[in-house]
Amino acid sequence: MDSIIYLHDGTFEGLLHAVASAVKSPEDVQGIYARQGFSPQIFDTLISLETDRQQALRLFAYLKQLKGSAARFAVHGFLSDDREVGMHLYQMVRECLVRGAMATQFYTHDSIRYLDKLSQKVGSEAHRLIGLIRFRILEDGLQYGPFEPDCNVMSHCALHFMQRLKNQRWILHDIRRNHALYWDRSSLQAIDIDDDFTNQVRHSGEIPESRLSEPERHYQELWKTFHTAVANTDRKNLDLQRQFMPRRYWKYLVEMQEFPLGTPRLP
């Protein structure tokens, strides 16, 4: 039998279609990857798939029907942006076809254990970022929240803020993936953000001062001053701080940014 690698378009439906195709294949499946960024080896046999959404939906309906963790593992596996998730989902589906819903409880199985860890990673980051995203009020009153997560947790965070800030207009902007969602008080929609603006925020972690409202600039200074004033230097524990507020998130935290050069701190 030939050893083959399936390539998909990088969407959730594309991933599920590739997994479904691999499960049906009598050939030796060696990999399931997104086309973008994939570098084939000289002897790889590649099958590049055009996404069949109906096949993807049928597989997902089957996973949800199992009532275990299978559907969650599929969704969180995709959101983890893990390069190897395709093959692990393939192995999970094969186990589910044999054992049913019980398959996702066999943590001695390498792929089940791997997917469980990915699911925990996605859930943990989404929960953590809900408390660490800092919105800035722009000149037109719109609230803008940049962040740069390891996993694709935009949808998790958006669902939270749709409830928490349902009467406000806001934008969530995943800088790493350059994806943005806009809430207009009644509906959520994907929007494009200007590349120059995105690059400036990515570079410095800060919004251009000219785009901030006057009250926002004042609030930021107050918040930084408060954060400095309440810090107890005698009890400072940087290891504990980094445990609850990992350093990779500091770039977009207002309180962790320096005061502008020459700006006096409030007394």
Helices and strands as residue ranges (DSSP letters): E 3-8, H 12-24, E 28-34, E 45-48, H 53-65, H 70-79, H 85-99, G 100-105, H 110-130, E 136-137, E 143-147, H 154-164, E 170-174, E 179-183, E 188-191, H 195-204, G 209-211, H 214-230, G 233-235, H 238-244, G 247-252, G 254-256
